Amino acid sequence: MYRYVDFHVNSILLNITLPPAPGPEATPTTTNVTKRGIIMKIISMNEENKEKERKIQVQVDKRITLAQLKEELVPLIGVPPTGFIVHRISGYEMQGLDGALKYMNIRSGSKLIVRLGRPLGRGEIRIKLYLLQVNNTEFCNFMMESIFTKDTTVREFKKQIIEEAKVQGIDCVLELDKMRLRGKDGVSPGGVYVDHQLIDASREMYVEPLKGPEKKRHYKQAQVYVIRWRPSQCSGDPIEEIILDNDDPKHVIGKLSELSGVPAKYIYCTK
């Protein structure tokens, strides 16, 4: 009797979204009683959209750790604790497996999301990668998630991305010297990262396949997209690019002339 009273006093309700993973179906009022008392009790479930996700409400002891919570979720997900990640509803990954839920700002009514994937190790950062294809109508498409450490160079991360894309069967041809990584500001492309730089990005980054070898060699250079407008046809050519060493108008005109074949004297540059 004490175990049930103790659990009731120290329990909180959590709303958890689970992936459509294999495993036994959750059953309302299923209670797990251990030697230390009750850890988790399933209150309700919603599997109307179970091909995409499953929603359950559980009553858990707020004194348990994240590691213990993951162990309780294993039968419902069908993979070991190392095969899935618990996120807050904001999207941030919960870390600190030894910390009790009550010390992780997890209160009754909190919403959590479980996603399949490897949890982060010490010093690791998870990032979402988007494929940037500037001449496609849908130029920005989610590609995959990846993990890197702060001491990873851009070139090493490129190698990692190529291998992970092959494993995941992503339909895109990536070559080490014919691709670039760049920041992502909303949907707008950000700065280009050069090979020797360390990865310094937020939670999102663009992967951009190139027609030829990367021409930007150092961070002071600027990469600029250009479109050649053809007035007689009222149309524009596919997007191309120039790499600028400085912002001198003469330098810009020279690059545009080199790209287009139009003599420099017929090109004007304004700011």
DOLUM-599146 format. One record per residue: x, y, z of N, C-alpha, C in turn. Coordinates in nm, 2 decimals, padded with zeros to 4 digits. Layout:
BEGIN
{atom {X Y Z} {X Y Z} {X Y Z}}
...
% end
This chain:
BEGIN
{atom {00.08 -00.12 00.00} {00.00 00.00 00.00} {00.09 00.13 00.00}}
{atom {00.20 00.12 00.08} {00.28 00.24 00.09} {00.34 00.28 -00.05}}
{atom {00.37 00.17 -00.13} {00.43 00.20 -00.26} {00.33 00.28 -00.35}}
{atom {00.20 00.24 -00.34} {00.11 00.31 -00.43} {00.08 00.45 -00.38}}
{atom {00.08 00.47 -00.25} {00.06 00.61 -00.19} {00.18 00.70 -00.23}}
{atom {00.30 00.64 -00.21} {00.42 00.71 -00.24} {00.43 00.75 -00.38}}
{atom {00.39 00.66 -00.47} {00.39 00.69 -00.62} {00.29 00.80 -00.65}}
{atom {00.17 00.80 -00.59} {00.07 00.90 -00.62} {00.11 01.04 -00.57}}
{atom {00.18 01.05 -00.46} {00.23 01.17 -00.40} {00.34 01.23 -00.49}}
{atom {00.43 01.15 -00.54} {00.55 01.19 -00.61} {00.54 01.18 -00.76}}
{atom {00.42 01.16 -00.82} {00.41 01.13 -00.96} {00.37 01.26 -01.04}}
{atom {00.40 01.26 -01.17} {00.36 01.36 -01.26} {00.30 01.30 -01.38}}
{atom {00.22 01.37 -01.46} {00.17 01.32 -01.58} {00.25 01.38 -01.70}}
{atom {00.29 01.29 -01.79} {00.36 01.33 -01.91} {00.29 01.29 -02.04}}
{atom {00.28 01.37 -02.13} {00.23 01.34 -02.26} {00.34 01.32 -02.36}}
{atom {00.35 01.19 -02.41} {00.47 01.15 -02.49} {00.42 01.11 -02.63}}
{atom {00.49 01.16 -02.73} {00.46 01.12 -02.87} {00.57 01.02 -02.90}}
{atom {00.53 00.90 -02.95} {00.62 00.79 -02.98} {00.62 00.77 -03.13}}
{atom {00.73 00.72 -03.19} {00.74 00.70 -03.33} {00.66 00.57 -03.36}}
{atom {00.63 00.55 -03.49} {00.56 00.43 -03.53} {00.65 00.30 -03.53}}
{atom {00.71 00.28 -03.42} {00.81 00.17 -03.42} {00.74 00.04 -03.38}}
{atom {00.80 -00.08 -03.41} {00.75 -00.20 -03.38} {00.75 -00.23 -03.23}}
{atom {00.67 -00.32 -03.18} {00.67 -00.34 -03.04} {00.53 -00.36 -02.99}}
{atom {00.51 -00.41 -02.87} {00.37 -00.43 -02.82} {00.29 -00.30 -02.80}}
{atom {00.16 -00.31 -02.82} {00.08 -00.19 -02.81} {00.07 -00.15 -02.66}}
{atom {00.07 -00.02 -02.64} {00.05 00.03 -02.50} {-00.09 00.00 -02.45}}
{atom {-00.10 -00.04 -02.33} {-00.23 -00.07 -02.27} {-00.26 00.02 -02.15}}
{atom {-00.37 00.09 -02.15} {-00.41 00.18 -02.04} {-00.40 00.11 -01.91}}
{atom {-00.36 00.18 -01.81} {-00.34 00.14 -01.67} {-00.24 00.03 -01.65}}
{atom {-00.15 00.00 -01.75} {-00.04 -00.09 -01.73} {00.05 -00.03 -01.63}}
{atom {00.09 -00.10 -01.53} {00.17 -00.04 -01.42} {00.29 -00.13 -01.40}}
{atom {00.41 -00.06 -01.39} {00.53 -00.14 -01.37} {00.57 -00.12 -01.23}}
{atom {00.57 -00.22 -01.15} {00.61 -00.22 -01.01} {00.74 -00.29 -00.99}}
{atom {00.84 -00.21 -00.94} {00.97 -00.27 -00.91} {00.99 -00.28 -00.76}}
{atom {01.11 -00.33 -00.72} {01.14 -00.34 -00.58} {01.14 -00.20 -00.51}}
{atom {01.17 -00.10 -00.59} {01.17 00.04 -00.53} {01.04 00.11 -00.54}}
{atom {00.94 00.04 -00.60} {00.81 00.10 -00.61} {00.76 00.11 -00.75}}
{atom {00.66 00.19 -00.77} {00.61 00.21 -00.91} {00.69 00.31 -00.98}}
{atom {00.72 00.29 -01.10} {00.80 00.38 -01.18} {00.71 00.45 -01.29}}
{atom {00.63 00.37 -01.36} {00.55 00.43 -01.47} {00.42 00.36 -01.48}}
{atom {00.31 00.43 -01.51} {00.18 00.38 -01.53} {00.12 00.44 -01.65}}
{atom {00.08 00.36 -01.75} {00.02 00.42 -01.87} {-00.13 00.45 -01.84}}
{atom {-00.16 00.58 -01.86} {-00.30 00.62 -01.83} {-00.39 00.62 -01.96}}
{atom {-00.34 00.67 -02.07} {-00.42 00.66 -02.19} {-00.33 00.66 -02.31}}
{atom {-00.39 00.63 -02.43} {-00.32 00.62 -02.55} {-00.41 00.66 -02.67}}
{atom {-00.34 00.71 -02.77} {-00.41 00.75 -02.89} {-00.33 00.70 -03.01}}
{atom {-00.38 00.60 -03.08} {-00.31 00.54 -03.19} {-00.39 00.55 -03.32}}
{atom {-00.47 00.66 -03.33} {-00.55 00.68 -03.45} {-00.46 00.70 -03.57}}
{atom {-00.35 00.76 -03.55} {-00.25 00.79 -03.66} {-00.13 00.71 -03.64}}
{atom {-00.14 00.59 -03.60} {-00.02 00.51 -03.55} {00.08 00.48 -03.66}}
{atom {00.04 00.50 -03.79} {00.14 00.47 -03.89} {00.24 00.59 -03.90}}
{atom {00.21 00.70 -03.84} {00.30 00.81 -03.83} {00.35 00.84 -03.69}}
{atom {00.26 00.83 -03.59} {00.31 00.85 -03.46} {00.20 00.80 -03.36}}
{atom {00.24 00.78 -03.23} {00.15 00.73 -03.13} {00.16 00.83 -03.01}}
{atom {00.05 00.86 -02.95} {00.05 00.95 -02.84} {00.00 00.87 -02.71}}
{atom {00.08 00.88 -02.61} {00.04 00.82 -02.48} {00.05 00.92 -02.37}}
{atom {-00.03 00.90 -02.27} {-00.02 00.98 -02.14} {00.02 00.88 -02.03}}
{atom {00.13 00.91 -01.96} {00.18 00.82 -01.86} {00.19 00.90 -01.73}}
{atom {00.18 00.83 -01.62} {00.21 00.88 -01.49} {00.34 00.82 -01.44}}
{atom {00.44 00.91 -01.41} {00.57 00.86 -01.37} {00.61 00.92 -01.24}}
{atom {00.70 00.85 -01.18} {00.76 00.91 -01.05} {00.86 01.02 -01.09}}
{atom {00.84 01.14 -01.04} {00.92 01.25 -01.08} {01.07 01.24 -01.03}}
{atom {01.09 01.14 -00.95} {01.23 01.12 -00.89} {01.31 01.03 -00.98}}
{atom {01.25 00.97 -01.08} {01.33 00.88 -01.16} {01.42 00.96 -01.26}}
{atom {01.52 00.90 -01.31} {01.62 00.97 -01.40} {01.57 00.95 -01.54}}
{atom {01.63 01.03 -01.63} {01.60 01.02 -01.77} {01.63 00.88 -01.82}}
{atom {01.74 00.82 -01.77} {01.78 00.68 -01.81} {01.67 00.58 -01.77}}
{atom {01.61 00.60 -01.65} {01.51 00.51 -01.61} {01.38 00.52 -01.69}}
{atom {01.35 00.65 -01.73} {01.23 00.67 -01.81} {01.25 00.60 -01.95}}
{atom {01.37 00.61 -02.01} {01.40 00.55 -02.14} {01.39 00.40 -02.13}}
{atom {01.43 00.34 -02.02} {01.42 00.20 -02.00} {01.27 00.16 -02.00}}
{atom {01.19 00.24 -01.94} {01.04 00.21 -01.93} {00.98 00.22 -02.07}}
{atom {01.03 00.31 -02.15} {00.98 00.33 -02.29} {01.02 00.22 -02.39}}
{atom {01.13 00.15 -02.36} {01.18 00.05 -02.45} {01.08 -00.04 -02.51}}
{atom {00.99 -00.11 -02.42} {00.89 -00.20 -02.47} {00.79 -00.14 -02.57}}
{atom {00.77 -00.01 -02.56} {00.67 00.06 -02.64} {00.73 00.10 -02.77}}
{atom {00.87 00.11 -02.78} {00.94 00.16 -02.90} {01.00 00.05 -02.98}}
{atom {01.05 -00.05 -02.91} {01.10 -00.17 -02.98} {01.25 -00.16 -03.01}}
{atom {01.32 -00.06 -02.96} {01.46 -00.05 -02.97} {01.53 -00.02 -02.84}}
{atom {01.66 -00.05 -02.82} {01.72 -00.02 -02.69} {01.73 00.13 -02.66}}
{atom {01.76 00.17 -02.54} {01.77 00.31 -02.50} {01.87 00.39 -02.59}}
{atom {01.98 00.32 -02.64} {02.08 00.38 -02.72} {02.02 00.41 -02.86}}
{atom {01.90 00.36 -02.89} {01.85 00.38 -03.03} {01.75 00.49 -03.04}}
{atom {01.72 00.56 -02.94} {01.62 00.67 -02.95} {01.66 00.79 -02.86}}
{atom {01.60 00.90 -02.89} {01.63 01.03 -02.82} {01.50 01.08 -02.77}}
{atom {01.50 01.14 -02.65} {01.38 01.21 -02.59} {01.40 01.36 -02.60}}
{atom {01.31 01.42 -02.67} {01.31 01.57 -02.69} {01.20 01.64 -02.61}}
{atom {01.23 01.76 -02.57} {01.13 01.84 -02.52} {01.04 01.89 -02.64}}
{atom {00.92 01.94 -02.61} {00.83 01.98 -02.72} {00.90 02.09 -02.80}}
{atom {00.99 02.17 -02.74} {01.06 02.28 -02.81} {01.16 02.22 -02.92}}
{atom {01.19 02.09 -02.91} {01.28 02.03 -03.01} {01.42 02.01 -02.95}}
{atom {01.44 02.06 -02.83} {01.57 02.04 -02.77} {01.59 01.90 -02.71}}
{atom {01.70 01.84 -02.74} {01.73 01.70 -02.69} {01.76 01.71 -02.54}}
{atom {01.69 01.62 -02.47} {01.72 01.61 -02.32} {01.84 01.53 -02.30}}
{atom {01.93 01.58 -02.21} {02.06 01.52 -02.18} {02.07 01.50 -02.03}}
{atom {02.18 01.44 -01.99} {02.20 01.42 -01.85} {02.12 01.30 -01.80}}
{atom {02.16 01.18 -01.84} {02.08 01.06 -01.80} {02.07 01.03 -01.66}}
{atom {02.16 01.09 -01.57} {02.16 01.06 -01.43} {02.08 01.16 -01.35}}
{atom {02.03 01.26 -01.42} {01.95 01.37 -01.35} {01.80 01.33 -01.33}}
{atom {01.75 01.35 -01.22} {01.61 01.32 -01.19} {01.52 01.42 -01.27}}
{atom {01.40 01.37 -01.32} {01.31 01.45 -01.40} {01.28 01.58 -01.33}}
{atom {01.26 01.58 -01.19} {01.22 01.70 -01.12} {01.32 01.80 -01.12}}
{atom {01.45 01.77 -01.15} {01.56 01.86 -01.16} {01.58 01.91 -01.30}}
{atom {01.51 01.85 -01.39} {01.53 01.89 -01.53} {01.41 01.98 -01.58}}
{atom {01.34 02.04 -01.49} {01.23 02.13 -01.52} {01.12 02.06 -01.60}}
{atom {01.10 01.93 -01.57} {00.99 01.85 -01.62} {00.88 01.85 -01.52}}
{atom {00.77 01.91 -01.55} {00.66 01.92 -01.46} {00.54 01.84 -01.51}}
{atom {00.44 01.82 -01.43} {00.32 01.75 -01.47} {00.26 01.82 -01.59}}
{atom {00.22 01.75 -01.69} {00.16 01.81 -01.81} {00.26 01.83 -01.92}}
{atom {00.39 01.81 -01.89} {00.49 01.84 -01.99} {00.47 01.75 -02.11}}
{atom {00.51 01.80 -02.23} {00.50 01.72 -02.35} {00.64 01.68 -02.40}}
{atom {00.66 01.55 -02.43} {00.79 01.50 -02.47} {00.77 01.43 -02.61}}
{atom {00.87 01.43 -02.69} {00.87 01.36 -02.82} {00.99 01.26 -02.82}}
{atom {00.96 01.14 -02.86} {01.06 01.04 -02.88} {01.09 01.02 -03.03}}
{atom {01.22 01.03 -03.06} {01.26 01.01 -03.20} {01.37 00.91 -03.21}}
{atom {01.36 00.83 -03.31} {01.46 00.72 -03.33} {01.60 00.79 -03.37}}
{atom {01.71 00.74 -03.32} {01.84 00.79 -03.36} {01.93 00.78 -03.24}}
{atom {02.06 00.81 -03.26} {02.16 00.79 -03.16} {02.16 00.92 -03.07}}
{atom {02.16 00.90 -02.94} {02.17 01.01 -02.85} {02.31 01.08 -02.86}}
{atom {02.32 01.20 -02.82} {02.44 01.27 -02.83} {02.54 01.23 -02.72}}
{atom {02.67 01.22 -02.76} {02.77 01.20 -02.66} {02.83 01.33 -02.61}}
{atom {02.93 01.32 -02.52} {02.99 01.44 -02.47} {03.05 01.52 -02.58}}
{atom {03.02 01.65 -02.58} {03.08 01.74 -02.68} {03.02 01.73 -02.82}}
{atom {02.92 01.65 -02.84} {02.86 01.63 -02.97} {02.75 01.73 -03.00}}
{atom {02.72 01.76 -03.12} {02.62 01.86 -03.16} {02.54 01.80 -03.27}}
{atom {02.41 01.80 -03.26} {02.32 01.75 -03.37} {02.28 01.86 -03.46}}
{atom {02.28 01.84 -03.59} {02.25 01.94 -03.68} {02.16 01.89 -03.79}}
{atom {02.06 01.97 -03.84} {01.98 01.93 -03.95} {02.04 01.99 -04.08}}
{atom {02.05 01.90 -04.18} {02.11 01.93 -04.31} {02.01 01.94 -04.42}}
{atom {02.01 02.05 -04.50} {01.92 02.07 -04.60} {01.99 02.08 -04.74}}
{atom {01.94 02.02 -04.84} {02.00 02.02 -04.97} {01.96 02.15 -05.04}}
{atom {02.06 02.22 -05.09} {02.04 02.35 -05.16} {02.07 02.32 -05.31}}
{atom {01.97 02.34 -05.39} {01.98 02.33 -05.53} {01.91 02.45 -05.59}}
{atom {01.99 02.55 -05.62} {01.94 02.69 -05.65} {01.86 02.69 -05.78}}
{atom {01.88 02.60 -05.87} {01.81 02.61 -06.00} {01.69 02.52 -06.00}}
{atom {01.66 02.46 -05.89} {01.53 02.38 -05.87} {01.42 02.47 -05.82}}
{atom {01.30 02.44 -05.86} {01.18 02.51 -05.81} {01.18 02.50 -05.65}}
{atom {01.19 02.37 -05.61} {01.20 02.34 -05.47} {01.35 02.34 -05.43}}
{atom {01.40 02.46 -05.41} {01.55 02.47 -05.39} {01.60 02.43 -05.25}}
{atom {01.51 02.42 -05.16} {01.55 02.39 -05.02} {01.47 02.26 -04.97}}
{atom {01.54 02.15 -04.95} {01.48 02.03 -04.91} {01.55 01.97 -04.80}}
{atom {01.48 01.92 -04.69} {01.54 01.85 -04.58} {01.62 01.73 -04.63}}
{atom {01.74 01.71 -04.59} {01.82 01.60 -04.63} {01.83 01.49 -04.52}}
{atom {01.89 01.53 -04.41} {01.90 01.43 -04.30} {01.96 01.51 -04.18}}
{atom {01.96 01.44 -04.07} {02.03 01.49 -03.95} {02.17 01.43 -03.94}}
{atom {02.26 01.50 -03.88} {02.40 01.44 -03.86} {02.45 01.50 -03.73}}
{atom {02.56 01.44 -03.68} {02.62 01.47 -03.56} {02.77 01.51 -03.58}}
{atom {02.82 01.61 -03.52} {02.96 01.65 -03.53} {03.01 01.70 -03.39}}
{atom {03.14 01.71 -03.38} {03.20 01.77 -03.26} {03.26 01.91 -03.30}}
{atom {03.28 01.99 -03.20} {03.33 02.13 -03.23} {03.47 02.13 -03.29}}
{atom {03.55 02.02 -03.28} {03.68 02.02 -03.34} {03.68 01.95 -03.47}}
{atom {03.56 01.94 -03.54} {03.55 01.88 -03.67} {03.57 01.99 -03.78}}
{atom {03.66 01.96 -03.87} {03.68 02.06 -03.98} {03.57 02.04 -04.09}}
{atom {03.56 02.14 -04.17} {03.45 02.14 -04.27} {03.48 02.02 -04.37}}
{atom {03.61 02.00 -04.40} {03.64 01.89 -04.50} {03.60 01.75 -04.44}}
{atom {03.64 01.73 -04.31} {03.61 01.61 -04.25} {03.46 01.59 -04.24}}
{atom {03.38 01.69 -04.21} {03.24 01.68 -04.20} {03.18 01.65 -04.34}}
{atom {03.24 01.70 -04.45} {03.19 01.67 -04.58} {03.20 01.52 -04.61}}
{atom {03.32 01.46 -04.57} {03.34 01.32 -04.59} {03.23 01.24 -04.51}}
{atom {03.21 01.28 -04.39} {03.11 01.22 -04.31} {02.97 01.22 -04.37}}
{atom {02.93 01.34 -04.42} {02.80 01.36 -04.49} {02.79 01.27 -04.61}}
{atom {02.89 01.26 -04.69} {02.89 01.17 -04.81} {02.86 01.03 -04.77}}
{atom {02.93 00.98 -04.67} {02.91 00.84 -04.62} {02.77 00.82 -04.57}}
{atom {02.72 00.91 -04.48} {02.59 00.90 -04.42} {02.48 00.91 -04.53}}
{atom {02.50 00.99 -04.63} {02.40 01.00 -04.73} {02.39 00.87 -04.81}}
{atom {02.50 00.80 -04.83} {02.50 00.67 -04.90} {02.42 00.57 -04.82}}
{atom {02.45 00.57 -04.69} {02.39 00.47 -04.60} {02.24 00.49 -04.60}}
{atom {02.20 00.62 -04.60} {02.05 00.65 -04.59} {01.98 00.65 -04.72}}
{atom {02.06 00.62 -04.83} {02.00 00.61 -04.96} {01.94 00.74 -05.01}}
{atom {02.01 00.85 -04.98} {01.96 00.98 -05.02} {02.00 01.00 -05.17}}
{atom {01.90 01.04 -05.25} {01.91 01.05 -05.40} {01.98 01.18 -05.43}}
{atom {02.11 01.19 -05.42} {02.19 01.31 -05.45} {02.33 01.26 -05.47}}
{atom {02.39 01.31 -05.57} {02.53 01.28 -05.60} {02.62 01.39 -05.53}}
{atom {02.70 01.34 -05.43} {02.79 01.43 -05.36} {02.93 01.39 -05.38}}
{atom {03.02 01.48 -05.42} {03.16 01.46 -05.43} {03.24 01.55 -05.34}}
{atom {03.34 01.50 -05.28} {03.41 01.58 -05.18} {03.46 01.72 -05.23}}
{atom {03.51 01.73 -05.35} {03.56 01.85 -05.40} {03.46 01.93 -05.48}}
{atom {03.34 01.87 -05.49} {03.23 01.94 -05.57} {03.11 01.96 -05.48}}
{atom {03.13 02.00 -05.36} {03.02 02.03 -05.27} {03.06 02.14 -05.17}}
{atom {02.97 02.21 -05.11} {03.01 02.31 -05.01} {02.90 02.30 -04.90}}
{atom {02.95 02.35 -04.78} {02.86 02.36 -04.67} {02.85 02.51 -04.64}}
{atom {02.73 02.55 -04.61} {02.70 02.69 -04.58} {02.59 02.71 -04.48}}
{atom {02.59 02.82 -04.41} {02.49 02.85 -04.31} {02.35 02.86 -04.37}}
{atom {02.26 02.85 -04.29} {02.11 02.86 -04.33} {02.04 02.96 -04.24}}
{atom {02.00 03.07 -04.30} {01.93 03.17 -04.23} {01.78 03.17 -04.28}}
{atom {01.69 03.10 -04.20} {01.56 03.08 -04.26} {01.57 02.99 -04.37}}
{atom {01.53 03.04 -04.49} {01.55 02.96 -04.62} {01.67 03.02 -04.70}}
{atom {01.72 03.13 -04.66} {01.82 03.20 -04.73} {01.96 03.14 -04.70}}
{atom {02.04 03.12 -04.81} {02.17 03.07 -04.79} {02.26 03.16 -04.72}}
{atom {02.34 03.11 -04.62} {02.43 03.20 -04.55} {02.57 03.19 -04.60}}
{atom {02.67 03.22 -04.52} {02.81 03.22 -04.56} {02.86 03.08 -04.59}}
{atom {02.96 03.07 -04.68} {03.02 02.95 -04.72} {03.13 02.91 -04.63}}
{atom {03.14 02.79 -04.58} {03.24 02.74 -04.50} {03.35 02.68 -04.58}}
{atom {03.48 02.73 -04.56} {03.59 02.67 -04.64} {03.65 02.55 -04.57}}
{atom {03.72 02.46 -04.64} {03.76 02.33 -04.59} {03.83 02.33 -04.46}}
{atom {03.92 02.43 -04.44} {04.01 02.42 -04.32} {03.94 02.48 -04.20}}
{atom {03.82 02.54 -04.21} {03.75 02.59 -04.10} {03.70 02.48 -04.01}}
{atom {03.68 02.52 -03.88} {03.61 02.43 -03.79} {03.46 02.45 -03.81}}
{atom {03.38 02.35 -03.79} {03.23 02.37 -03.80} {03.18 02.46 -03.69}}
{atom {03.12 02.57 -03.73} {03.06 02.66 -03.64} {02.92 02.70 -03.69}}
{atom {02.83 02.62 -03.66} {02.69 02.64 -03.71} {02.59 02.63 -03.60}}
{atom {02.47 02.68 -03.63} {02.36 02.66 -03.53} {02.30 02.52 -03.56}}
{atom {02.17 02.51 -03.56} {02.11 02.38 -03.57} {02.08 02.34 -03.71}}
{atom {02.11 02.43 -03.81} {02.07 02.40 -03.95} {02.19 02.44 -04.04}}
{atom {02.20 02.37 -04.15} {02.31 02.40 -04.24} {02.27 02.35 -04.38}}
{atom {02.32 02.42 -04.48} {02.29 02.38 -04.62} {02.41 02.29 -04.67}}
{atom {02.37 02.19 -04.75} {02.47 02.11 -04.83} {02.44 02.15 -04.98}}
{atom {02.54 02.20 -05.05} {02.52 02.25 -05.18} {02.61 02.17 -05.28}}
{atom {02.55 02.09 -05.37} {02.63 02.03 -05.47} {02.68 02.13 -05.57}}
{atom {02.80 02.11 -05.63} {02.86 02.21 -05.72} {02.88 02.14 -05.86}}
{atom {02.88 02.22 -05.97} {02.91 02.16 -06.10} {03.06 02.13 -06.11}}
{atom {03.14 02.20 -06.05} {03.29 02.18 -06.05} {03.35 02.20 -05.92}}
{atom {03.49 02.20 -05.91} {03.56 02.22 -05.78} {03.52 02.35 -05.72}}
{atom {03.52 02.35 -05.59} {03.50 02.47 -05.51} {03.60 02.58 -05.54}}
{atom {03.55 02.70 -05.58} {03.64 02.81 -05.61} {03.67 02.91 -05.50}}
{atom {03.58 02.90 -05.39} {03.61 02.98 -05.28} {03.71 02.92 -05.19}}
{atom {03.83 02.98 -05.17} {03.94 02.92 -05.10} {03.96 02.98 -04.96}}
{atom {03.91 03.10 -04.93} {03.93 03.16 -04.80} {03.81 03.24 -04.76}}
{atom {03.79 03.26 -04.63} {03.66 03.32 -04.58} {03.64 03.46 -04.62}}
{atom {03.75 03.53 -04.66} {03.73 03.67 -04.70} {03.67 03.69 -04.84}}
{atom {03.68 03.58 -04.92} {03.61 03.59 -05.05} {03.46 03.59 -05.04}}
{atom {03.39 03.64 -05.13} {03.25 03.65 -05.13} {03.19 03.57 -05.25}}
{atom {03.09 03.48 -05.22} {03.03 03.41 -05.33} {02.90 03.48 -05.36}}
{atom {02.87 03.51 -05.49} {02.75 03.58 -05.53} {02.68 03.51 -05.64}}
{atom {02.55 03.49 -05.63} {02.47 03.43 -05.73} {02.44 03.54 -05.84}}
{atom {02.44 03.50 -05.96} {02.41 03.60 -06.07} {02.31 03.53 -06.17}}
{atom {02.23 03.61 -06.23} {02.13 03.56 -06.33} {02.15 03.65 -06.46}}
{atom {02.18 03.60 -06.57} {02.19 03.68 -06.69} {02.05 03.70 -06.75}}
{atom {02.01 03.82 -06.76} {01.88 03.86 -06.81} {01.89 03.88 -06.96}}
{atom {01.80 03.83 -07.04} {01.80 03.84 -07.19} {01.67 03.92 -07.22}}
{atom {01.68 04.05 -07.24} {01.56 04.13 -07.27} {01.49 04.09 -07.40}}
{atom {01.56 04.05 -07.50} {01.49 04.01 -07.62} {01.40 03.89 -07.61}}
{atom {01.43 03.81 -07.51} {01.35 03.69 -07.49} {01.27 03.70 -07.36}}
{atom {01.28 03.81 -07.29} {01.21 03.83 -07.16} {01.23 03.71 -07.07}}
{atom {01.35 03.66 -07.06} {01.38 03.55 -06.98} {01.52 03.56 -06.92}}
{atom {01.54 03.48 -06.82} {01.67 03.47 -06.75} {01.74 03.34 -06.77}}
{atom {01.87 03.33 -06.77} {01.94 03.21 -06.77} {01.94 03.14 -06.63}}
{atom {01.98 03.01 -06.63} {01.99 02.95 -06.49} {02.09 03.03 -06.40}}
{atom {02.07 03.02 -06.28} {02.16 03.08 -06.18} {02.30 03.03 -06.19}}
{atom {02.39 03.12 -06.19} {02.54 03.09 -06.19} {02.60 03.17 -06.07}}
{atom {02.73 03.16 -06.06} {02.79 03.23 -05.94} {02.93 03.29 -05.98}}
{atom {02.97 03.39 -05.91} {03.10 03.44 -05.92} {03.16 03.45 -05.78}}
{atom {03.29 03.44 -05.77} {03.36 03.45 -05.65} {03.44 03.58 -05.65}}
{atom {03.42 03.66 -05.55} {03.48 03.80 -05.55} {03.59 03.80 -05.44}}
{atom {03.70 03.86 -05.48} {03.81 03.88 -05.38} {03.79 04.01 -05.31}}
{atom {03.72 04.11 -05.37} {03.69 04.24 -05.30} {03.56 04.29 -05.36}}
{atom {03.52 04.40 -05.31} {03.39 04.46 -05.36} {03.41 04.58 -05.46}}
{atom {03.53 04.59 -05.51} {03.56 04.70 -05.61} {03.48 04.68 -05.74}}
{atom {03.40 04.78 -05.78} {03.31 04.76 -05.90} {03.39 04.71 -06.02}}
{atom {03.51 04.75 -06.04} {03.59 04.70 -06.16} {03.61 04.55 -06.15}}
{atom {03.64 04.51 -06.02} {03.66 04.36 -06.00} {03.53 04.29 -06.03}}
{atom {03.42 04.34 -05.98} {03.29 04.27 -06.01} {03.26 04.27 -06.16}}
{atom {03.28 04.38 -06.23} {03.26 04.38 -06.37} {03.34 04.28 -06.44}}
{atom {03.47 04.27 -06.40} {03.56 04.18 -06.47} {03.51 04.04 -06.45}}
{atom {03.47 04.00 -06.33} {03.42 03.87 -06.31} {03.29 03.84 -06.39}}
{atom {03.20 03.94 -06.40} {03.08 03.92 -06.48} {03.11 03.90 -06.63}}
{atom {03.21 03.98 -06.68} {03.25 03.97 -06.81} {03.31 03.84 -06.84}}
{atom {03.39 03.79 -06.75} {03.46 03.66 -06.77} {03.35 03.55 -06.77}}
{atom {03.25 03.56 -06.69} {03.14 03.46 -06.69} {03.06 03.46 -06.81}}
{atom {03.02 03.58 -06.85} {02.92 03.59 -06.96} {02.97 03.60 -07.10}}
{atom {03.10 03.65 -07.11} {03.16 03.67 -07.24} {03.12 03.81 -07.30}}
{atom {03.05 03.89 -07.22} {03.02 04.02 -07.26} {03.13 04.12 -07.23}}
{atom {03.18 04.20 -07.32} {03.29 04.29 -07.29} {03.26 04.38 -07.17}}
{atom {03.37 04.40 -07.09} {03.35 04.47 -06.97} {03.30 04.61 -06.99}}
{atom {03.32 04.67 -07.11} {03.28 04.81 -07.13} {03.13 04.82 -07.15}}
{atom {03.06 04.71 -07.16} {02.91 04.71 -07.18} {02.84 04.67 -07.05}}
{atom {02.92 04.65 -06.94} {02.87 04.61 -06.82} {02.88 04.72 -06.71}}
{atom {02.77 04.74 -06.64} {02.77 04.85 -06.54} {02.74 04.78 -06.40}}
{atom {02.79 04.84 -06.30} {02.77 04.78 -06.17} {02.73 04.90 -06.08}}
{atom {02.62 04.88 -06.01} {02.58 04.98 -05.91} {02.55 04.92 -05.78}}
{atom {02.55 04.99 -05.67} {02.52 04.94 -05.54} {02.38 05.00 -05.50}}
% end
